[in-house]
Amino acid sequence: MSSPSVDWRNRFGWTWLTNIKDQGGCGSCYVFSAVGVVEAMLRIEHSVWCLRSEGDVGDAISLFFGAHAKCQGGSPNEVLDWIIANGIADPGCWPYSSGNQVGKPTPDRLGRTGKLDSYVTLSGAADMKTWIDTTGPITACFSCYPEFDDACKNNEVYIYKNPQNLPSDGHCIVIIGYDDTKQAWLIRNSWGTGWGTSGYGWFGYGQGAMGLEYYSNCGVLGSTTNPDPWSK
């Protein structure tokens, strides 16, 4: 049975997450979702701060998939596949920017990459909770409505309403915990610290097609990550 609550911001007396990031006016949330999980697992498994660059993935991903630039959206699975094939470098090698561009990392990129061997696909609240409790944060995507812009302030739990029947867009975040008393997932967004409660928020369980359990999620085993030599 999973723990009744988990919060990877501070667990076992330690902090495990890098600072909140901001994707800016770019549809790159899927990159931040995947990279956020990789960073967390590098910290959890190896006890090092290993900041990774969303720009390193995002500005090369269109070349890898031959389909789109980073700001046109995608899935965390695509990003994790790219990291398995290419690793992911630190921001000093190639930083993130909110515009579409072609990445030109430093010549020593190969020695500055965090490695990833594999990831798993999770589905259903029970599996999600077990993974978060025993392993670490996971990626998640959902149908995001305009009301979400002002959601989760003052630790309020977000419950889908959409009274004006406005259209949705896809959005991806990192689930970093949960609380059965609140009946909610604890999420980390990539819209800066001005969103929600300092960049974090509570998202209600069991909202069907509007919830975080509806689509499959990705988890990274700590044993499949390897920090770059600079971190060591």
VENTA-V332416 format. One record per run of one state. SS is the DSSP state (H for helix, E for strand, C for the rest). FROM is the first residue (numbers start at 1). LEN is the number of residues. If there is no record, write none. Layout:
BEGIN
SS_FROM_LEN, SS_FROM_LEN
END
This chain:
BEGIN
C_1_4, E_5_3, C_8_3, E_11_1, C_12_2, E_14_1, C_15_7, E_22_1, C_23_4, E_27_1, C_28_1, H_29_18, C_47_7, H_54_12, C_66_6, E_72_1, C_73_3, H_76_11, C_87_1, E_88_2, C_90_19, H_109_4, E_113_4, C_117_3, E_120_3, C_123_2, H_125_10, C_135_3, E_138_8, H_146_5, C_151_2, H_153_3, C_156_1, E_157_2, C_159_9, E_168_12, C_180_4, E_184_5, C_189_2, E_191_1, C_192_5, E_197_1, C_198_2, E_200_5, C_205_3, H_208_3, C_211_6, E_217_3, C_220_2, H_222_3, E_225_2, C_227_6
END
